[in-house]
Amino acid sequence: MMLEPMRVPADGLPERVTIYEVGPRDGLQNEPSVVPLEVKAELVARLAAAGLTTIETTSFVHPKWVPQLADAEELLKRVERVPGVRYPVLVPNERGLDRALDLGVTDVAIFGSATETFARRNLNRSVDASIEMFAPVVARARENGLAVRAYLSMCFGDPWEGPVPIEQVVRNGRRLLDLGCGQLSLGDTIGVGTPGHVTALLEAFAQAGVGPERLAVHFHDTYGQALVNTLSALRAGVTVVDASAGGIGGCPYARSATGNLATEDLLWMLAGLGVETGVDLRSLVATSVWLAGELGRPSPSRVVRALAKELASEASEASKDEE
């Protein structure tokens, strides 16, 4: 049985990587059927128990646009916060920030776009107007002691505009950071990026004065490039990687955005490379198997599918031994 990979460290990689788990928010937001509140709360608890220390829990977007997350306030009230675990919440505007502050949220995120078309489709305003909208959100959040992250979507390609110039991504990313955001997550929303593109983009950010310590990466696996793109980012010094348990998720505003990078697939690669994460792979696989049952469909993660069989076989053998 192979329940973990052989550890063969590689040069040029960080010793430790922080996984920014987005399953409860980005993973579930595009589910066609509303997931029960108790399932969402249990998912968050299971993720924390598996060792994940950053779990993006929900979003305060208007329920009209993302009905799946209409229970944001109820979920945050139900989640039992574990010491040492951060529970970020996406806030689209000042009203969303007000709700987050009322509930004692300590970490928030804003969601910008590298392209005009997606900004208008997702935020119903131009890139410039969205930056203006975010400015008071970031300022007030920081005044209240909150950590603020910025997402930048469509960094590698846009389904309406096509390839996105690297200098355009850097320019709009810098604008979000200049508002006062502590971290910028670079999103390959439709999964078209390739390793050389990742390297070039990160080099361009470095030349613009933004080092890898301020960046995270968020890859979708539409074309099977998420892991290799992540490896390129790690070699460039990035140490924060977004991933979704079981590989669930997408983007409700971009039909070609399929599943996120599966947290388990990422963990398998990092374990084999000798990169520490503090996350228990077995526990997380069990969580994604459970979640797949709740969603009524198999997990897209290849590691979950492979290890689920191994763990089931192991449990069967243990049961026979007990008899």
C-alpha positions as CSV (number, residue, x, y, z in Angstrom):
1,M,0.0,0.0,0.0
2,M,1.1,3.5,-0.7
3,L,-0.5,5.9,1.7
4,E,2.2,8.5,1.4
5,P,4.8,9.3,-1.2
6,M,8.5,8.5,-0.8
7,R,10.2,11.7,0.5
8,V,12.8,12.9,-2.0
9,P,13.7,16.6,-1.2
10,A,14.5,18.9,-4.1
11,D,16.8,22.0,-4.1
12,G,15.4,25.5,-4.4
13,L,12.1,24.9,-2.5
14,P,10.9,26.5,0.7
15,E,11.1,24.3,3.8
16,R,7.5,25.0,4.7
17,V,4.4,26.1,2.8
18,T,1.1,27.5,4.1
19,I,-2.0,26.1,2.5
20,Y,-4.7,28.7,2.3
21,E,-7.8,26.4,2.2
22,V,-10.7,27.9,0.2
23,G,-13.0,24.9,0.1
24,P,-15.8,26.2,2.3
25,R,-16.0,29.5,0.3
26,D,-14.6,29.1,-3.2
27,G,-15.2,25.4,-3.3
28,L,-18.9,25.4,-2.3
29,Q,-20.0,28.7,-3.9
30,N,-20.7,27.1,-7.3
31,E,-22.6,24.0,-6.1
32,P,-26.0,23.8,-7.8
33,S,-27.8,22.7,-4.7
34,V,-27.6,24.6,-1.4
35,V,-25.4,22.7,1.0
36,P,-27.0,22.5,4.5
37,L,-25.6,24.8,7.2
38,E,-24.6,21.9,9.4
39,V,-22.6,20.3,6.6
40,K,-20.7,23.6,6.1
41,A,-19.9,23.9,9.8
42,E,-18.7,20.4,10.0
43,L,-16.5,20.8,7.0
44,V,-14.8,23.8,8.6
45,A,-14.3,21.9,11.8
46,R,-12.9,18.9,10.0
47,L,-10.5,21.0,8.0
48,A,-9.2,22.6,11.2
49,A,-8.8,19.2,12.8
50,A,-6.8,18.0,9.8
51,G,-4.2,20.7,10.6
52,L,-5.2,23.5,8.2
53,T,-4.5,26.9,9.8
54,T,-6.1,29.2,7.3
55,I,-9.7,28.3,6.2
56,E,-11.6,30.8,4.1
57,T,-15.0,30.2,5.6
58,T,-17.6,32.2,3.6
59,S,-18.4,35.4,1.8
60,F,-20.6,38.4,2.5
61,V,-21.6,38.8,-1.1
62,H,-25.3,39.5,-1.7
63,P,-27.3,36.3,-1.6
64,K,-28.8,37.3,-5.0
65,W,-25.5,36.7,-6.7
66,V,-24.3,33.7,-4.7
67,P,-27.3,32.0,-3.0
68,Q,-25.0,29.2,-1.7
69,L,-23.4,31.6,0.8
70,A,-26.6,33.3,2.0
71,D,-26.1,31.7,5.4
72,A,-22.7,33.4,6.0
73,E,-23.7,35.0,9.3
74,E,-25.3,31.8,10.7
75,L,-22.2,29.8,9.7
76,L,-19.8,32.2,11.4
77,K,-21.9,32.0,14.6
78,R,-21.8,28.2,14.5
79,V,-18.2,27.7,13.7
80,E,-16.1,26.9,16.9
81,R,-12.9,28.8,16.3
82,V,-9.8,26.8,17.1
83,P,-6.8,28.7,18.6
84,G,-4.1,29.3,16.0
85,V,-6.6,28.9,13.1
86,R,-7.6,31.9,10.9
87,Y,-11.1,32.0,9.4
88,P,-11.0,34.7,6.6
89,V,-14.2,36.0,5.0
90,L,-14.6,37.6,1.6
91,V,-16.1,41.1,1.7
92,P,-17.1,42.8,-1.5
93,N,-17.8,46.2,-0.1
94,E,-18.2,48.3,3.1
95,R,-21.6,46.7,3.9
96,G,-19.8,43.3,3.8
97,L,-17.1,44.7,6.1
98,D,-19.7,46.0,8.6
99,R,-21.2,42.5,8.8
100,A,-17.8,41.0,9.3
101,L,-16.9,43.4,12.0
102,D,-20.2,42.8,13.8
103,L,-19.3,39.1,14.0
104,G,-15.8,39.5,15.2
105,V,-14.0,38.4,12.0
106,T,-10.2,39.0,12.2
107,D,-9.3,38.3,8.5
108,V,-11.0,39.6,5.4
109,A,-10.3,39.4,1.6
110,I,-11.3,41.6,-1.3
111,F,-11.7,40.2,-4.9
112,G,-10.4,42.3,-7.8
113,S,-9.8,41.7,-11.4
114,A,-6.9,42.0,-13.8
115,T,-9.2,42.6,-16.7
116,E,-12.0,45.1,-17.5
117,T,-14.5,42.6,-18.8
118,F,-14.4,40.3,-15.8
119,A,-14.5,43.3,-13.4
120,R,-17.7,44.4,-15.0
121,R,-19.2,40.9,-15.0
122,N,-18.2,40.1,-11.5
123,L,-18.3,43.5,-9.8
124,N,-20.6,45.4,-12.2
125,R,-18.0,48.2,-12.5
126,S,-14.7,49.0,-14.1
127,V,-11.3,48.1,-12.7
128,D,-10.8,51.8,-11.6
129,A,-14.2,51.9,-10.0
130,S,-13.6,48.7,-8.1
131,I,-10.3,50.0,-6.7
132,E,-12.2,53.1,-5.5
133,M,-14.8,50.8,-3.9
134,F,-12.1,48.7,-2.2
135,A,-10.1,51.7,-0.8
136,P,-12.4,52.5,2.2
137,V,-12.9,48.8,2.9
138,V,-9.2,48.1,3.2
139,A,-8.6,51.3,5.2
140,R,-11.4,50.6,7.7
141,A,-10.4,47.0,8.0
142,R,-6.9,47.9,8.9
143,E,-8.0,50.6,11.3
144,N,-9.9,47.9,13.1
145,G,-6.9,45.6,13.2
146,L,-8.0,43.1,10.6
147,A,-5.6,41.3,8.2
148,V,-6.6,42.1,4.6
149,R,-5.9,39.9,1.6
150,A,-6.5,40.8,-2.1
151,Y,-7.4,38.3,-4.8
152,L,-6.6,39.2,-8.4
153,S,-8.5,37.1,-10.8
154,M,-7.8,36.5,-14.6
155,C,-4.1,36.8,-14.1
156,F,-3.2,34.3,-16.9
157,G,-6.1,34.6,-19.3
158,D,-9.6,35.8,-19.6
159,P,-12.4,33.9,-21.5
160,W,-13.6,37.2,-23.1
161,E,-10.4,39.1,-23.6
162,G,-7.9,36.2,-24.2
163,P,-4.3,36.4,-23.0
164,V,-3.7,39.0,-20.3
165,P,-0.5,41.1,-20.7
166,I,1.8,40.5,-17.7
167,E,2.4,44.2,-17.2
168,Q,-1.4,44.7,-16.9
169,V,-1.6,42.1,-14.2
170,V,1.4,43.6,-12.3
171,R,-0.1,47.1,-12.6
172,N,-3.5,46.1,-11.2
173,G,-2.0,43.9,-8.5
174,R,0.2,46.7,-7.3
175,R,-2.8,48.9,-7.0
176,L,-4.5,46.5,-4.7
177,L,-1.4,46.1,-2.6
178,D,-1.0,49.9,-2.5
179,L,-4.4,50.1,-0.8
180,G,-2.8,48.4,2.2
181,C,-3.5,44.7,1.6
182,G,-1.0,42.5,3.2
183,Q,-1.1,39.7,0.6
184,L,-2.0,39.4,-3.0
185,S,-3.3,36.1,-4.4
186,L,-2.7,35.7,-8.1
187,G,-5.6,33.7,-9.6
188,D,-5.5,31.6,-12.8
189,T,-9.3,31.7,-12.9
190,I,-9.7,29.6,-16.0
191,G,-6.6,27.5,-15.6
192,V,-4.8,28.4,-18.7
193,G,-1.4,29.3,-17.1
194,T,1.8,27.3,-17.8
195,P,5.0,27.1,-15.8
196,G,7.0,29.6,-17.9
197,H,4.1,32.1,-17.7
198,V,4.1,31.7,-13.9
199,T,7.8,32.3,-13.6
200,A,7.6,35.4,-15.9
201,L,4.8,36.9,-13.9
202,L,6.5,36.5,-10.6
203,E,9.7,37.9,-12.0
204,A,7.7,40.9,-13.3
205,F,6.3,41.5,-9.8
206,A,9.7,41.2,-8.3
207,Q,11.0,43.9,-10.8
208,A,8.1,46.1,-9.7
209,G,9.1,45.8,-6.1
210,V,6.7,43.1,-5.0
211,G,8.6,40.0,-3.6
212,P,7.2,36.5,-3.2
213,E,6.7,37.0,0.5
214,R,3.7,39.3,-0.4
215,L,2.2,36.9,-3.0
216,A,0.1,33.7,-3.0
217,V,-1.0,31.6,-5.9
218,H,-4.4,30.3,-6.8
219,F,-4.5,27.8,-9.6
220,H,-7.4,26.0,-11.3
221,D,-6.7,22.6,-12.9
222,T,-8.8,23.1,-16.1
223,Y,-5.9,22.0,-18.3
224,G,-4.1,19.8,-15.7
225,Q,-1.4,22.5,-15.0
226,A,-2.2,23.4,-11.4
227,L,0.5,21.3,-9.7
228,V,3.3,22.1,-12.1
229,N,2.4,25.8,-12.0
230,T,2.5,25.6,-8.2
231,L,5.9,24.0,-8.3
232,S,7.1,26.9,-10.5
233,A,5.8,29.4,-8.0
234,L,7.5,27.6,-5.1
235,R,10.8,27.7,-7.0
236,A,10.3,31.5,-7.3
237,G,10.0,31.8,-3.5
238,V,6.2,31.8,-3.0
239,T,5.2,30.0,0.2
240,V,1.4,30.5,0.3
241,V,-0.7,28.3,-2.0
242,D,-4.5,28.4,-2.3
243,A,-6.2,25.0,-2.6
244,S,-9.6,23.4,-2.1
245,A,-10.3,20.2,-0.2
246,G,-11.3,17.5,-2.7
247,G,-10.7,19.9,-5.6
248,I,-14.2,21.3,-5.5
249,G,-15.1,24.7,-6.8
250,G,-14.9,27.1,-9.7
251,C,-16.1,30.6,-10.4
252,P,-19.8,31.4,-10.9
253,Y,-19.0,34.3,-13.2
254,A,-16.6,32.4,-15.6
255,R,-18.1,29.1,-17.0
256,S,-14.7,27.9,-18.1
257,A,-13.3,28.0,-14.6
258,T,-13.4,24.4,-13.4
259,G,-12.1,22.9,-10.2
260,N,-9.6,24.4,-7.9
261,L,-6.3,22.7,-7.2
262,A,-7.1,19.9,-4.8
263,T,-5.6,20.3,-1.4
264,E,-4.8,16.6,-1.2
265,D,-3.0,16.6,-4.6
266,L,-1.0,19.5,-3.4
267,L,-0.2,17.7,-0.1
268,W,1.0,14.6,-1.9
269,M,3.4,16.6,-4.0
270,L,4.7,18.6,-1.1
271,A,5.2,15.6,1.1
272,G,7.2,13.9,-1.6
273,L,9.4,17.0,-2.0
274,G,10.0,17.1,1.8
275,V,8.1,20.4,2.2
276,E,6.3,20.7,5.5
277,T,2.7,21.9,5.8
278,G,1.4,20.6,9.2
279,V,-1.6,19.0,7.5
280,D,-2.6,15.4,8.0
281,L,-3.2,13.9,4.5
282,R,-5.2,10.9,5.8
283,S,-7.5,13.1,7.8
284,L,-8.1,15.4,4.9
285,V,-8.8,12.5,2.5
286,A,-11.4,11.2,4.9
287,T,-13.0,14.7,5.0
288,S,-13.2,14.9,1.3
289,V,-14.6,11.4,1.0
290,W,-17.3,12.4,3.5
291,L,-17.9,15.7,1.6
292,A,-18.3,13.9,-1.7
293,G,-21.0,11.8,-0.1
294,E,-22.8,14.9,1.1
295,L,-22.5,16.5,-2.3
296,G,-23.6,13.3,-4.1
297,R,-20.7,13.0,-6.5
298,P,-17.1,11.7,-6.4
299,S,-14.3,14.0,-5.5
300,P,-12.4,15.4,-8.5
301,S,-9.1,14.9,-6.6
302,R,-7.0,12.0,-8.0
303,V,-5.2,11.6,-4.6
304,V,-8.6,11.4,-2.8
305,R,-9.8,8.7,-5.2
306,A,-6.6,6.7,-4.9
307,L,-6.2,7.0,-1.2
308,A,-9.9,6.4,-0.5
309,K,-9.5,2.9,-2.0
310,E,-6.3,2.3,0.0
311,L,-7.9,3.5,3.3
312,A,-11.0,1.4,2.7
313,S,-8.8,-1.6,2.0
314,E,-6.8,-0.9,5.2
315,A,-10.0,-0.6,7.3
316,S,-11.3,-3.9,5.8
317,E,-8.1,-5.7,6.7
318,A,-8.2,-4.3,10.2
319,S,-11.8,-5.4,10.6
320,K,-10.8,-9.0,9.6
321,D,-7.9,-9.0,12.1
322,E,-10.3,-8.0,14.8
323,E,-12.6,-10.9,13.9
